[in-house]
Amino acid sequence: MVPVQPVIKPDAHYFVSPSMDVPCALELGYADVVVFSRASPDKSSPNEDSAAVFHLAPGVTVLAVADGLGGSRDGQSASATAVHCLGRALCDVAHDDAALRAGVLNGLEAANAEILARGVGAATTLVVAMVVHDRIRVFHVGDSALLQVGQRGRMVQQTVAHSPVGFAEAAGMLTEEEALHHEERHFVSNTLGSADMRIEVGPSLALKRRDTVLLATDGLFDNLRVEEIVERVRIGALSQAGGRLQASAQHRMATPESQQPSKPDDLTFVLFRRAT
């Protein structure tokens, strides 16, 4: 594995191949963040997921979650490269929407080029949330996903997985239940580490004070339905919401039940909520 040098800054928090027992809480002053990441319970190899939180200025934060593909250290390296390249690209950029948007895009392009240059077939998904005060913009590649949920459970936005099943579900050709159990659910059609990688960029949307933002790998979405996730994150302290997500997803992985989704996998999520 090619070593990756992280950006050493006090406001950059990296979670690369972590093995957490409980979620980690970060207080940014204007917002609360909770991070959890742990390897699949049915494997002995490292966690191939990575996450990062970049607190760039008061009211300005970039969040990222990556899911390395391949079942080897190559997947682990690819997800680490994604978050580290993003961090490097965000150094010293202006803290406005246009400059940060360019920084995020540059970081993703650099990560794609670096992963491709290794020539080992490594790949990773990536979802990024860029928060500038009371606005949020989402970037994603693959099937790591983002939800933005209001306090009453209203879905503000939800990314669409870059996969045949994800597109079919978004088009109404499959129900969520059919998509959860589809035999081709885990075929991803767009990744970092691909010559034809594309970055989906969302619009700048309002981020209300009590909205909860969730970024997560498919280890969460393969084990909990969206409605179940929303009910666990929309109310209560963010640390409690993180604990509920962790416990519910790990329970589904460990104890399969009829008619319930269950797939052991690396599990990573980041929760974000403005405090002011």
N, C-alpha and C positions, 0 to 999 in steps of 0.2 A: 504494500500500500504506500502511495506517495504521501509523505507527511504534509500537512496543511498548517500554515502558520496563522493563528487567529489574530485579530486586531486586539491589542491590549489597551483597552480604555475602561475607565471606571463605570461608564454608562452602557457598556456592552456586556450582556449576559448570554453566554453560550451554554447549551446543553447538548453535548455530543456523545452519543452512545451511552446515555446515563442509565442507572439502575436505581430508581427511586422507590422507596417504600411508601412515601406519602407525598402529596403535592407540595411544591415549593412556592411560597408567597413572596412577591416583590411589591414594595410600596414606592410608587413613583411621585408621591405628593399629590398630584392632580388625579391620579388613577390607581387602581389596584390591578395586579396581574397575578395569576396563578398558573404554574407550569407543572405538568406531570409527564414522565416518560419512563417506560420500563419495557424490557424485552418480553417476547412471547413466553408464556409459561411452559410451552411444550418444546423448547429448543435450548441448546447449550451454547449456541453461537451468540456473538454480541448483538445488542440492540442496533438495528440499522437506521433508526430514526434520529433526527436532530431537530433542535429548536433554538431560537434566539430571540432576545428582547433588546432592542436598541432604544435607549431613552436619550434622545438627541438634544432636547431643549425643553423648558417648561411647556407642557401641552403638546409636545411633538414626539411620537413614538412609532417605531416600526417593529412589527411582530412577524415571526416566520416559523413555519413548521415544514419539515422535509421528511420524506419516506423513501429510503434507499431501496432499490430493487435488486434482485439477483440472488438473495439467499447466501451472500458471502461477504467478506470484508470489502469487496468492491462496492457493494451497496452502501455499507457504512461510510466508506470514504467519499462516495458521491454525495450523500446527504450532508456530510461535514463540509465538503467543498462548497455546496450551495449556500449555506449560512455564512461561511467565512468570506466568500466572494461578495456576498451582499454587504457584509459589514465593512469590507474595504472600500466598496463603492460609495458608502454613505459617509465616509470620513470627509469632513471639511466641505460638504455641500451646503448650500443655503437651505434654510428651514421653511421654504414655501412650497406650495403644491407642485409647481412646475419643476423646480430643481430637484426635489425629492423623487418625483416621478421619474425623471431622467436617471437619477442615481440608482433607483431600484431596477430599472430596465437594464442599465449598464451592468449592474451586479449579476443579474440573471444571464445576460449574454456572456459575460466573462466566465461564469460557472459552467455554462454549456460548452464553451470552447475548451476550458480546462479539462472537463470530464472526457470530452471527445478526444483530446490530444493524448490521453493515456492509452487509448486503443485497446482496452480490455473489455469493452461492452458494458461498462458500468452505467447506471442510470438512476435518477431520483425524481420524485414528484416534489412540488414546492407550492405552498400558498403563503402569501405575504399580505399583511394589512398595514396600511400607512395611515396613521392618525395625525392630523394637523388640527389641534384644538377641537372644534366641534364638527369636523368633517372626517370621513373615512373613505379610502379608496383601496380596492382589492386587486391583487395580481395573482394569477395562478397558472400552473402547468401540471396537468395530470389529475389525479383523483383525491389528493389531500384537499380538504374542503373548509369553507368558512360559513358560519351562520351569524347573523346579527338579529338579536331577539329583543323586543320591548318587554317592559316589566310585566305586562299582562299577557305575555306569550305571543304577541303579534310578530310574525316573521317579517323583518325589514328587508333582508336579503339573504340569499343562499346560492352558493356557487353550484355549477353543474359539472359533474365529473367528466373529464375528457376520456370517455370510453364509449363503446357502442351501447352498453347497457345504460350508462348515465344519460346519453343523448336520447335513448328510447324512453326512459322514464320521464325526462323533461318534456318530451313531445307528447306524453300521454299514452304511448304505446304499451307501456308496462306500468303496473301499480308499484308503489314502494315495496309491498310485500313480495311481488313477483321479482322485482329487481334484487331484493335482499337474498333470494334463494336461487338466482339465475346461475347456471353453470359457467357462464362467461363473464361473471361480474368483475373478476379481477384482471381482465385484459385491459390494459391502459394504452391509449392510442397517442399519447403526447407526453414526453418526458424531457427533462434536462439530460443531456448525453445523447441527443439525437440530432442528426443533420437537418431534419425538418421541424425542429422544435418551434412551437409558437407560444407566445405569452398572451394570455387573455387579460385585458385591462378593464376593470369595471369603472363605472362613473363615480364622481365624488358625491357622496351621499351624507346627509345629516347624521350625526351621532349624538343622540340625546343622553342626558346625564345618567339615566338609569338603564340604558341599553346594555346588554351583555353581548360581547363578541367572542366567538369560539372559533379557533383554528384547530384542526385535528387531522390525524392520519386515518386511514380506513380501519385501523384497529378499533376505533370508537364506532364508526358508522356501520361496520359489519356486525356489531353486537348490540347496538341500541337503535331503535327507530327514532326518526327525527322528533316525533311528538314526545317520546320518552326523554330525549336529550333536553328539549326545551323545558319540560317540567322540572328537570333537575337543576337548570342553570338560571332560570328567570328571576327567582326570588332568593332572599337570604344573603348572608355574607358570601363573598366570592370564594373564600377558602372552604366554606361548607359546600358550596356548589361543586367545587373541584373534588372534594371528598366523596360526594354522592356519585359523580361521574365515574371516578376511579373504581369505587366499590361495585357499582352496577355492571360496568363493562367487564371487570375481572371475574365477577360472579358468573356472568353469561359464558365467558370463555371456559371456566373451570367446571361448570355444571350444566351441560346441555339439557334442554328440555324440549319436548315436542312442541312444535309450532313457534318456538322462540329462536331468533337469530343467535348463532353461536359459531365463532371462528377464532381460535387462538391466533394471536398476531402481536407484533410489537404495537404498543399503545402509547401515543403521545398527543397531548392537547395543551393549548394555551388559552386561558380565559382572560378577558380584559373588560374592565368597567370603569368609567369615569367616576371620580368621587366628587368633583366640583364642576 
